[in-house]
């Protein structure tokens, strides 16, 4: 499955104390910074650090960025810059060449896709990365140690963003091991649910539709569906089989609502088959 991560940078003064951060979930993120740098260098460093942290993973990587500069530099302009000896069309040297060359090398042989997201618009992964990058810059400005985060340990890293709580995927003691669903089914479906919630909040119709199964049904008031900035509280997932998972959570939009979803995996993709939403919290 695809690893989904957000990368962001922050600078106080631009240039000034600066930070970078990448974020997959609360258990897998990293941050750092410098005493004097720019926002663009923070954004690029976040991407580079993410690529290095996931270099030993076989899964495709999807990087969410709110920086058009980063995405265009890496996906559009860099091939031309390289052909011209790292010179721009006006003949001037390319800025941040050192980072771009390292990113170029880190991308070789990798399946990496960059996606732009609007910054400060309630996208929970983008907000989480921004918060950590800004926190790093503030810490450096104040002379404090930066919270570097847990990183991305290969032995414990999820194969898809936002893992479910371990208790939701534990195999009961009286269940034969070969009959239990794989532990990744619940976490992958929960990640898809959160991605869909972000798409709804951001009114990203294309992403939202791509996550819906044919004939998907929504039971209950659509007014209670996740809105921009909503967090999936008490989120949990339970794998029924390797290809069917039930996800439950609460939102406040501003009313409290209880949600339950049935996700099915078809040809390797998790799709929403049924969603039930009602007012009030989870029982």
GUZA-968162 format. One record per residue (C-alpha): residue in one letter; x negated, y negated, z. Coordinates in steps of 0.02 Angstrom, whole numbers, plus 50000, padded with zeros to 5 digits. Layout:
GUZA-968162
ATOM res    xx    yy    zz
ATOM   A     X     Y     Z
...
***
This chain:
GUZA-968162
ATOM res    xx    yy    zz
ATOM   X 50000 50000 50000
ATOM   X 49950 49818 49978
ATOM   X 49865 49718 50115
ATOM   X 49949 49548 50126
ATOM   X 49852 49408 50211
ATOM   X 49858 49219 50222
ATOM   X 49701 49111 50212
ATOM   X 49690 48929 50264
ATOM   X 49569 48790 50311
ATOM   X 49577 48633 50415
ATOM   X 49466 48479 50433
ATOM   X 49480 48336 50558
ATOM   X 49429 48185 50457
ATOM   X 49389 48280 50297
ATOM   X 49242 48286 50313
ATOM   X 49233 48315 50499
ATOM   X 49249 48460 50620
ATOM   X 49322 48598 50512
ATOM   X 49394 48771 50532
ATOM   X 49446 48920 50428
ATOM   X 49558 49069 50465
ATOM   X 49636 49220 50383
ATOM   X 49786 49310 50455
ATOM   X 49868 49479 50425
ATOM   X 49958 49498 50591
ATOM   X 49928 49459 50774
ATOM   X 49811 49608 50789
ATOM   X 49712 49572 50630
ATOM   X 49647 49395 50602
ATOM   X 49487 49295 50612
ATOM   X 49434 49113 50625
ATOM   X 49278 49006 50628
ATOM   X 49213 48837 50577
ATOM   X 49078 48704 50571
ATOM   X 49040 48538 50654
ATOM   X 49049 48443 50489
ATOM   X 49134 48505 50331
ATOM   X 49287 48483 50220
ATOM   X 49459 48559 50206
ATOM   X 49416 48636 50037
ATOM   X 49265 48724 50109
ATOM   X 49374 48788 50250
ATOM   X 49499 48858 50126
ATOM   X 49362 48942 50023
ATOM   X 49275 49013 50176
ATOM   X 49439 49089 50237
ATOM   X 49456 49182 50071
ATOM   X 49274 49237 50074
ATOM   X 49284 49300 50253
ATOM   X 49444 49394 50212
ATOM   X 49365 49477 50060
ATOM   X 49214 49528 50164
ATOM   X 49321 49592 50307
ATOM   X 49421 49705 50191
ATOM   X 49277 49758 50078
ATOM   X 49286 49939 50137
ATOM   X 49473 49955 50109
ATOM   X 49543 50041 49954
ATOM   X 49711 49952 49954
ATOM   X 49752 49807 49838
ATOM   X 49738 49638 49924
ATOM   X 49865 49498 49907
ATOM   X 49801 49329 49969
ATOM   X 49926 49192 50010
ATOM   X 49854 49015 49995
ATOM   X 49930 48842 50006
ATOM   X 49779 48770 49914
ATOM   X 49798 48749 49726
ATOM   X 49614 48703 49723
ATOM   X 49562 48874 49788
ATOM   X 49679 48972 49676
ATOM   X 49635 48874 49519
ATOM   X 49449 48879 49557
ATOM   X 49448 49068 49577
ATOM   X 49576 49122 49447
ATOM   X 49563 48988 49311
ATOM   X 49408 48879 49316
ATOM   X 49269 48993 49380
ATOM   X 49242 49093 49218
ATOM   X 49212 48932 49122
ATOM   X 49101 48860 49258
ATOM   X 48994 49016 49254
ATOM   X 48974 49008 49065
ATOM   X 48917 48827 49080
ATOM   X 48790 48864 49217
ATOM   X 48908 48808 49355
ATOM   X 48940 48641 49275
ATOM   X 49110 48557 49255
ATOM   X 49177 48494 49090
ATOM   X 49101 48323 49126
ATOM   X 48930 48402 49152
ATOM   X 48927 48373 49339
ATOM   X 48883 48515 49459
ATOM   X 49027 48617 49527
ATOM   X 49063 48578 49708
ATOM   X 49054 48719 49836
ATOM   X 48958 48828 49714
ATOM   X 48878 48928 49854
ATOM   X 49047 48988 49918
ATOM   X 49119 49016 49745
ATOM   X 48973 49125 49693
ATOM   X 48995 49232 49848
ATOM   X 49183 49246 49816
ATOM   X 49148 49295 49636
ATOM   X 49032 49434 49693
ATOM   X 49155 49493 49827
ATOM   X 49295 49506 49697
ATOM   X 49199 49625 49584
ATOM   X 49287 49793 49572
ATOM   X 49427 49737 49688
ATOM   X 49614 49730 49654
ATOM   X 49650 49555 49721
ATOM   X 49799 49444 49682
ATOM   X 49814 49261 49736
ATOM   X 49984 49184 49770
ATOM   X 50023 49003 49810
ATOM   X 50137 48965 49957
ATOM   X 50195 48794 50011
ATOM   X 50105 48737 50166
ATOM   X 50195 48681 50324
ATOM   X 50359 48751 50258
ATOM   X 50395 48886 50386
ATOM   X 50305 49031 50304
ATOM   X 50255 49128 50460
ATOM   X 50091 49198 50392
ATOM   X 50036 49031 50321
ATOM   X 50082 48944 50482
ATOM   X 49985 49073 50583
ATOM   X 49828 49049 50477
ATOM   X 49845 48860 50482
ATOM   X 49866 48862 50671
ATOM   X 49708 48964 50694
ATOM   X 49605 48861 50571
ATOM   X 49662 48699 50652
ATOM   X 49628 48773 50823
ATOM   X 49451 48814 50769
ATOM   X 49422 48635 50711
ATOM   X 49492 48566 50874
ATOM   X 49382 48682 50976
ATOM   X 49226 48628 50882
ATOM   X 49274 48445 50902
ATOM   X 49293 48471 51090
ATOM   X 49132 48570 51104
ATOM   X 49222 48731 51151
ATOM   X 49193 48906 51086
ATOM   X 49304 48954 50940
ATOM   X 49423 49100 50965
ATOM   X 49354 49210 50826
ATOM   X 49499 49334 50832
ATOM   X 49497 49524 50827
ATOM   X 49444 49538 50645
ATOM   X 49495 49682 50532
ATOM   X 49432 49845 50604
ATOM   X 49436 49979 50469
ATOM   X 49483 50113 50595
ATOM   X 49639 50023 50655
ATOM   X 49687 49909 50512
ATOM   X 49861 49921 50436
ATOM   X 49885 49964 50253
ATOM   X 50015 49826 50238
ATOM   X 50042 49665 50332
ATOM   X 50132 49659 50499
ATOM   X 50126 49830 50580
ATOM   X 50272 49891 50683
ATOM   X 50251 49930 50867
ATOM   X 50166 50098 50892
ATOM   X 50311 50162 50994
ATOM   X 50426 50153 50844
ATOM   X 50323 50280 50747
ATOM   X 50267 50400 50881
ATOM   X 50312 50581 50847
ATOM   X 50421 50659 50984
ATOM   X 50331 50797 51079
ATOM   X 50454 50930 51019
ATOM   X 50441 50880 50836
ATOM   X 50323 50983 50726
ATOM   X 50183 50874 50659
ATOM   X 50217 50928 50479
ATOM   X 50400 50875 50495
ATOM   X 50367 50698 50558
ATOM   X 50369 50546 50443
ATOM   X 50200 50465 50413
ATOM   X 50154 50325 50533
ATOM   X 50135 50201 50390
ATOM   X 50317 50212 50334
ATOM   X 50385 50107 50478
ATOM   X 50248 49976 50470
ATOM   X 50262 49956 50281
ATOM   X 50451 49935 50287
ATOM   X 50437 49809 50428
ATOM   X 50310 49711 50327
ATOM   X 50430 49710 50179
ATOM   X 50571 49647 50292
ATOM   X 50463 49503 50352
ATOM   X 50412 49461 50175
ATOM   X 50596 49457 50125
ATOM   X 50638 49347 50275
ATOM   X 50502 49225 50222
ATOM   X 50569 49224 50044
ATOM   X 50745 49185 50107
ATOM   X 50682 49045 50217
ATOM   X 50579 48969 50076
ATOM   X 50720 48996 49949
ATOM   X 50599 49101 49847
ATOM   X 50730 49186 49739
ATOM   X 50608 49283 49630
ATOM   X 50519 49366 49777
ATOM   X 50684 49399 49864
ATOM   X 50759 49488 49715
ATOM   X 50602 49592 49689
ATOM   X 50628 49668 49862
ATOM   X 50810 49720 49837
ATOM   X 50861 49895 49786
ATOM   X 50989 49912 49647
ATOM   X 51161 49897 49725
ATOM   X 51092 49825 49887
ATOM   X 51232 49776 50008
ATOM   X 51233 49641 50142
ATOM   X 51366 49665 50275
ATOM   X 51411 49517 50384
ATOM   X 51393 49329 50371
ATOM   X 51258 49271 50251
ATOM   X 51248 49111 50354
ATOM   X 51161 49214 50488
ATOM   X 51021 49275 50374
ATOM   X 50844 49215 50416
ATOM   X 50812 49031 50381
ATOM   X 50650 48933 50360
ATOM   X 50544 48949 50516
ATOM   X 50642 49094 50588
ATOM   X 50541 49226 50679
ATOM   X 50592 49408 50684
ATOM   X 50607 49431 50872
ATOM   X 50599 49604 50952
ATOM   X 50563 49675 50780
ATOM   X 50551 49864 50774
ATOM   X 50551 49997 50640
ATOM   X 50592 50181 50645
ATOM   X 50546 50297 50502
ATOM   X 50686 50420 50464
ATOM   X 50582 50503 50328
ATOM   X 50426 50452 50232
ATOM   X 50540 50359 50112
ATOM   X 50679 50291 50225
ATOM   X 50655 50171 50371
ATOM   X 50774 50071 50482
ATOM   X 50717 49898 50539
ATOM   X 50800 49798 50679
ATOM   X 50767 49622 50746
ATOM   X 50846 49459 50806
ATOM   X 50841 49283 50733
ATOM   X 50899 49111 50786
ATOM   X 50960 48999 50644
ATOM   X 51003 48916 50768
ATOM   X 51133 49045 50822
ATOM   X 51069 49211 50886
ATOM   X 51099 49353 50763
ATOM   X 51063 49539 50764
ATOM   X 50996 49620 50606
ATOM   X 50974 49799 50548
ATOM   X 50907 49852 50378
ATOM   X 50888 50015 50285
ATOM   X 50733 50016 50175
ATOM   X 50698 50149 50044
ATOM   X 50536 50183 49952
ATOM   X 50552 50205 49765
ATOM   X 50400 50235 49655
ATOM   X 50286 50171 49794
ATOM   X 50384 50010 49828
ATOM   X 50492 49974 49980
ATOM   X 50662 49904 49933
ATOM   X 50807 49846 50041
ATOM   X 50959 49958 50019
ATOM   X 51073 49894 50157
ATOM   X 51070 49747 50278
ATOM   X 51191 49719 50421
ATOM   X 51194 49552 50514
ATOM   X 51308 49501 50657
ATOM   X 51316 49360 50784
ATOM   X 51241 49394 50956
ATOM   X 51080 49480 51004
ATOM   X 51032 49661 50994
ATOM   X 51128 49774 51114
***
